[in-house]
Amino acid sequence: MTNANFLVTDGGQQYVVRLGEDIPFHHITRAHELAASEAAHAAGISPAVVHSEPGVLILEYIEGRTLTPEDLIDNDIRSRAIHLIRQAHRDIPARLQGSPPIFWVFHVLREYARLLADGNSSHKKRISEFLKIATETEARSGPYDIVFGHNDLLAANFLDDGARLWLIDWEYAGFNTPLFDLAGLASNNDVAEQIQKEMLESYFETPLTDDLWARYQAMKIASLLREVMWSMVSELYSKLDFDYGKYTQICLEKFEPAYDSYKKDYL
């Protein structure tokens, strides 16, 4: 939904070619994506970058399949996915070159609110509500550890080659709290509550506490809201051929009951 991807054969070799310029309204900077992709490959997490130039990123092609949300029900696949996420968080910073990118979801939400207001969005009546939720969840999701996050953990961004998992697509990568990646993994893939608890215990390698669970729940609401507002902003500004209006409704149908439940438990 933010770039065009092609499988290209040249000289008997296959490559993935990604075409996409910077997208300022989504805080996507291709130079940061390139740096993160190279660091992730150096850490053994992602395919190699073969070539890059403005608007073009050419990557090693890995034969395999992308995961689906249903795959995360499997204990072995989920365990390997959590291990890969922790490896990315831990190992990429030492290999990252250039200015440090950051992804702070609460700043993103505030910027999205401004863009929706400036663009006279059809959703503008909800801006103040969304800003209130952003403030609430930012206050309740700390204190924060900082790692190098992927920040867009759709199941389809995991590639299984039959022997191991790879993590791909580093458009939103940047320093962040690990809770955002874990919350995004759950909210993007409709992971059941018990499995979410197991994911947290697996990642932190310690029994789950009430405090961590509450902080994680706040971050999950922020993750869901980010996807809602991402789509609303895309409705206004994206030129890609995609039904963002329909996607906004899908995101709202996930966010609204989750937030109602959160309010009952924590507000």
Backbone hydrogen bonds, N-H to C=O, Kabsch-Sander energy under -0.5 kcal/mol:
donor,donor_aa,acceptor,acceptor_aa,energy
4,A,19,L,-2.3
6,F,17,V,-2.2
8,V,6,F,-0.6
8,V,15,Y,-2.9
10,D,13,Q,-3.0
13,Q,10,D,-2.0
15,Y,8,V,-2.6
16,V,59,L,-2.5
17,V,6,F,-3.0
17,V,15,Y,-0.5
18,R,16,V,-0.6
18,R,57,L,-3.1
19,L,4,A,-3.1
19,L,17,V,-0.5
20,G,18,R,-0.5
20,G,55,G,-1.7
23,I,28,I,-2.2
26,H,23,I,-1.8
27,H,24,P,-1.4
28,I,23,I,-2.1
29,T,27,H,-0.6
30,R,28,I,-0.5
32,H,29,T,-0.7
33,E,29,T,-2.0
34,L,30,R,-2.6
35,A,31,A,-2.2
36,A,32,H,-2.6
37,S,33,E,-2.5
38,E,34,L,-2.5
39,A,35,A,-2.3
40,A,36,A,-2.6
41,H,37,S,-2.0
42,A,38,E,-2.3
43,A,39,A,-1.6
44,G,41,H,-1.9
45,I,40,A,-2.9
46,S,40,A,-0.9
50,V,48,A,-0.6
50,V,58,I,-2.8
51,H,58,I,-1.5
53,E,56,V,-2.1
56,V,53,E,-2.9
57,L,18,R,-2.1
58,I,51,H,-3.1
59,L,16,V,-3.1
59,L,57,L,-0.5
60,E,48,A,-2.9
61,Y,14,Q,-1.0
62,I,60,E,-0.5
63,E,61,Y,-0.5
65,R,160,D,-2.2
67,L,155,A,-0.8
67,L,158,F,-2.1
71,D,68,T,-1.2
72,L,68,T,-0.7
72,L,69,P,-1.1
73,I,70,E,-1.6
74,D,71,D,-1.4
78,R,74,D,-2.7
79,S,75,N,-2.3
80,R,76,D,-2.3
81,A,77,I,-2.4
82,I,78,R,-2.6
83,H,79,S,-2.2
84,L,80,R,-2.1
85,I,81,A,-2.3
86,R,82,I,-2.6
87,Q,83,H,-2.2
88,A,84,L,-2.4
89,H,85,I,-2.7
90,R,86,R,-2.1
91,D,87,Q,-3.1
92,I,88,A,-1.7
95,R,92,I,-2.2
96,L,92,I,-0.8
96,L,93,P,-0.9
103,F,175,F,-2.1
105,V,103,F,-0.6
107,H,104,W,-0.8
108,V,104,W,-2.1
109,L,105,V,-2.5
110,R,106,F,-1.8
111,E,107,H,-2.5
112,Y,108,V,-2.7
113,A,109,L,-2.1
114,R,110,R,-1.9
115,L,111,E,-2.4
116,L,112,Y,-2.5
117,A,113,A,-2.1
118,D,114,R,-3.0
119,G,115,L,-2.2
120,N,117,A,-1.4
121,S,116,L,-2.6
124,K,121,S,-1.7
126,R,123,H,-2.2
127,I,124,K,-1.5
130,F,126,R,-2.5
131,L,127,I,-2.6
132,K,128,S,-2.0
133,I,129,E,-2.0
134,A,130,F,-2.4
135,T,131,L,-2.2
136,E,132,K,-2.3
137,T,133,I,-2.7
138,E,134,A,-2.1
139,A,135,T,-1.8
140,R,136,E,-1.3
141,S,137,T,-1.2
147,V,176,N,-3.4
148,F,89,H,-1.0
149,G,147,V,-0.8
149,G,174,G,-2.2
154,L,152,D,-2.2
157,N,154,L,-1.8
158,F,155,A,-2.0
159,L,166,W,-2.7
160,D,65,R,-3.2
161,D,159,L,-0.6
161,D,164,R,-2.1
166,W,159,L,-2.5
167,L,45,I,-2.5
168,I,157,N,-2.7
173,A,170,W,-1.1
174,G,149,G,-2.0
175,F,101,P,-2.5
176,N,147,V,-2.5
180,F,177,T,-1.4
181,D,177,T,-0.8
182,L,178,P,-2.2
183,A,179,L,-2.7
184,G,180,F,-2.7
185,L,181,D,-2.5
186,A,182,L,-1.7
187,S,183,A,-3.1
188,N,184,G,-2.7
189,N,185,L,-0.7
190,D,186,A,-0.5
191,V,186,A,-1.9
196,Q,192,A,-2.1
197,K,193,E,-2.1
198,E,194,Q,-1.9
199,M,195,I,-2.5
200,L,196,Q,-2.2
201,E,197,K,-2.2
202,S,198,E,-2.3
203,Y,199,M,-2.7
204,F,200,L,-2.6
205,E,201,E,-1.2
206,T,201,E,-0.8
213,W,209,T,-2.2
214,A,210,D,-2.2
215,R,211,D,-2.4
216,Y,212,L,-2.7
217,Q,213,W,-2.2
218,A,214,A,-1.9
219,M,215,R,-2.0
220,K,216,Y,-2.3
221,I,217,Q,-1.8
222,A,218,A,-1.9
223,S,219,M,-2.4
224,L,220,K,-2.5
225,L,221,I,-2.5
226,R,222,A,-2.4
227,E,223,S,-1.7
228,V,224,L,-1.8
229,M,225,L,-2.8
230,W,226,R,-2.7
231,S,227,E,-1.9
232,M,228,V,-2.0
233,V,229,M,-2.7
234,S,230,W,-2.1
235,E,231,S,-2.1
236,L,232,M,-1.0
236,L,233,V,-0.6
237,Y,233,V,-2.2
238,S,234,S,-2.0
242,F,240,L,-1.6
244,Y,242,F,-1.8
247,Y,243,D,-1.7
248,T,244,Y,-2.7
249,Q,245,G,-1.6
250,I,246,K,-2.0
251,C,247,Y,-2.5
252,L,248,T,-2.6
253,E,249,Q,-2.0
254,K,250,I,-0.8
254,K,251,C,-0.6
255,F,251,C,-2.7
256,E,252,L,-2.6
258,A,254,K,-1.1
259,Y,255,F,-2.7
260,D,256,E,-2.3
261,S,257,P,-2.2
262,Y,258,A,-2.2
263,K,259,Y,-2.7
264,K,260,D,-1.6
265,D,261,S,-1.6
266,Y,262,Y,-2.7
267,L,263,K,-1.7
